[in-house]
Amino acid sequence: MKTPTEKRDRLVKVRKYASKDIHTQYVVRAYRKLMKMGYKIYSYDKLPREVKNKLSGHPNVCAEKNGKWFS
């Protein structure tokens, strides 16, 4: 479980990109909502191989909770 400081630092990093463009804003909102719902966020590069094989393309958001993947 992340400490409040770690959570705050993560949100600060996410906020840094919030003012770029509308697409980035939607991605940031998705990250925030998924984090609040308890999902663990992954970058595409750090996804397990079996998950990458099931995906088509390069998704913007990849998250996992209790063995269920969201992309």
N, C-alpha and C positions, 0 to 999 in steps of 0.2 A: 504494500500500500504506500502510496506517495505521501510525503509530508506536505503540509500546506505551503511551505516554501517552494518545494519542487513543483507543485501545481501552479503556483503563482509564476514561477520562472517560465514554465511551459506556455502559459497564457500570454506572457510578455513577448515571447518569441513569436507566437501566433499573431498577436496584435500588430507586430512590426510589419506584417505583410497585408494587413487588413485594408489599407488605403490604396492598394495598387489598382486593380480594376474590378469590375462587377463579378467576373468569374472567380477571382481569388477571394472576394468577399463571401461568395456562396460556399466555397470550399472551407473557409475558416469557420463559417457558421455550422457546417456539417461536422467539422472536427470538434467544436465546442459541445454540440448537442450529443455526439457520440461519447465524448469523455464524461459528460454529466450522467449519461445512461450506464456508465461503467465499462465501456468498451476500451480495449487496448488498441491504440493507433499504431499502424506500421507504415513504413515507407515501402514503395514497390520493391526496391532493391533488397530489403530485408525480409521479404515474404518467403515462407517455405516453398520449396520447389513444387510440391504437389498442389499448392494453392495457385501458384503462377500458371501451372499447366491448365487449370480449369478456367482461368480468366482469358477473355479475348481483349486484346489491346492493353492499354496502360491506364488503369483507373486512377482517379485523383485521390480517392479516399479508400483505404483498406483498414478494416478494424475487425477485432475478434473478441468474442465474449462467450465463455463456456463452450468452446469448440465450434461455435457458429461464426461464420465469416460474413462480413458486410463489405461490399465494394461497389 
